[in-house]
Amino acid sequence: MKFSKFNHQKKLNRRSNLGKGQKLWRRAKVAILGGNSLLSKNPNLFLPNKWPTYFSKSKGCKVWDLNNKIYTDMSLMGVGTNILGYSNNEVDNAVKKIIKQGNLTTLNCPEEVFLAEKLLSIHPWAKKVKFSRTGGEANAIAIRIARAASGRKNVAFCGYHGWHDWYLAANLKNQSTLDYHLLPGLDPLGVPSNLRNTSFGFEYNNFNQLKKIVDKENIGVIKMEVARSTQPNISFLKKVRELATKKNIVLIFDECTTGFRQCFGGLHKLININPDMAIFGKALGNGYAITAILGKQSIMDSAKKSFISSTFWTERIGPAAALKTLEIMEREKSWKKITYLGKKLFLIWQKLSRKYNLTVDISGLPSLAKFNFKSKNAQAYKTFITQEMLDYKFLAANVVYLSIAHNEKILKKYSEHLDEIFYTISECEKGNLNISNILKYPVSHSKFGRLN
Ligand SMILES: Cc1ncc(COP(=O)(O)O)c(C=O)c1O
């Protein structure tokens, strides 16, 4: 009795210490399925019971939480949506103009035509565009078109491509297939079981594995990112291209995340390997919803009879924001700026891990860089970084999406704080400190199941 009273008081104390964001998250979990609509913004992936979770305002690379604390975002920057920085004046003004003039009517908006022409001029191998508003749906559209064009239903894929049935179906036969492409523990609950054996995962750089799948499974579509954890492997991608051409398979590059980060357009432009279709999203509207599917003439035409249509794919803010975003990116050469900063960031992580003798695996494109500790306590160390960085008013974990609002001064500050944190982690690795004694909050989650 006494014990349970004590526990209750402890719980109340803990609850009253919660910030406004964490309190709202508790309400969200009651009212919203899964608490929100994007897994990557679940606070338990960062710092359970402490991550600010909600924002009230944003500008450049700064975010205001509900307690009016201002943080510098050295984490996901809107999950890759804001290469030009949050609340970019020029993009916002273009959007405000649309709001004044009208966003959606019975008639179509002219901006979608201008945007289609612009995207095709950047990617001359493509001759037609279809627009949607999210990456997952753009991927589902691309799969529908590619299946219609190839006349075969089976897909070989590498990487993450959204939440739709065609993708989750990969886990019907073997529940761990997607562990290597996204999160461990994804249950294909609700995905029709007759989609079993229609989607097959392959590893990046493992051409033999892909070839075996293609030979055995009557594959009609190959979908992959050009690169994610490493720079593009040109010889691997060339082989994939040749295989797809030889076997009449539609090759799709999903550039939702990689697009516009390392050159003006898809990453494939840099290595001169063209897909049959490409998908763009995320950064295209600098925070406003717009995604695009580009394809070769014959492929897009063969799907003319397939019904692909949605009301809000015709709203005007998305294409207007994208047109302005592309104009600014081209003018500012934003991909050069963020790649330059990303290389600096790689150096910071390399220098600090060497200084403190920590084994750290650094990966990713420079403008979406990542590091992982090679230690049994890796997840706890990542959580510790978030905990300490919050005190220094940084949103940070182990992945950084850069924007042109970041600069070397910010990197310097970040590096000074990270130096102290890496020192503490090295003391833990040496056994002089115990990470569980210095973590004030639970370790962040890494499995989908635990987030529910
Ligand atoms: C390569 C890739 N494809 C598709 C998606 C899904 O996009 P969305 O979250 O907009 O549905 C993502 C999102 O992270 C992605 O990185």
Ligand as a Chemical Component Dictionary entry (heavy atoms), coordinates in Angstrom:
data_LIG
# 
_chem_comp.id                   LIG 
_chem_comp.type                 NON-POLYMER 
_chem_comp.pdbx_formal_charge   0 
_chem_comp.three_letter_code    LIG 
# 
loop_
_chem_comp_atom.comp_id 
_chem_comp_atom.atom_id 
_chem_comp_atom.alt_atom_id 
_chem_comp_atom.type_symbol 
_chem_comp_atom.charge 
_chem_comp_atom.model_Cartn_x 
_chem_comp_atom.model_Cartn_y 
_chem_comp_atom.model_Cartn_z 
_chem_comp_atom.pdbx_ordinal 
LIG C1 C1 C 0 13.214 7.348  -50.556 1  
LIG C2 C2 C 0 11.881 7.607  -49.936 2  
LIG N1 N1 N 0 10.776 7.235  -50.583 3  
LIG C3 C3 C 0 9.558  7.439  -50.074 4  
LIG C4 C4 C 0 9.393  8.035  -48.854 5  
LIG C5 C5 C 0 8.018  8.238  -48.291 6  
LIG O1 O1 O 0 7.632  9.556  -48.411 7  
LIG P1 P1 P 0 6.429  10.134 -47.544 8  
LIG O2 O2 O 0 6.834  10.056 -46.109 9  
LIG O3 O3 O 0 6.259  11.538 -48.044 10 
LIG O4 O4 O 0 5.216  9.303  -47.847 11 
LIG C6 C6 C 0 10.525 8.448  -48.135 12 
LIG C7 C7 C 0 10.391 9.075  -46.815 13 
LIG O5 O5 O 0 11.244 9.101  -45.984 14 
LIG C8 C8 C 0 11.800 8.220  -48.688 15 
LIG O6 O6 O 0 12.931 8.577  -48.032 16 
# 
loop_
_chem_comp_bond.comp_id 
_chem_comp_bond.atom_id_1 
_chem_comp_bond.atom_id_2 
_chem_comp_bond.value_order 
_chem_comp_bond.pdbx_ordinal 
LIG C1 C2 SING 1  
LIG C2 N1 SING 2  
LIG C2 C8 DOUB 3  
LIG N1 C3 DOUB 4  
LIG C3 C4 SING 5  
LIG C4 C5 SING 6  
LIG C4 C6 DOUB 7  
LIG C5 O1 SING 8  
LIG O1 P1 SING 9  
LIG P1 O2 DOUB 10 
LIG P1 O3 SING 11 
LIG P1 O4 SING 12 
LIG C6 C7 SING 13 
LIG C6 C8 SING 14 
LIG C7 O5 DOUB 15 
LIG C8 O6 SING 16 
# 
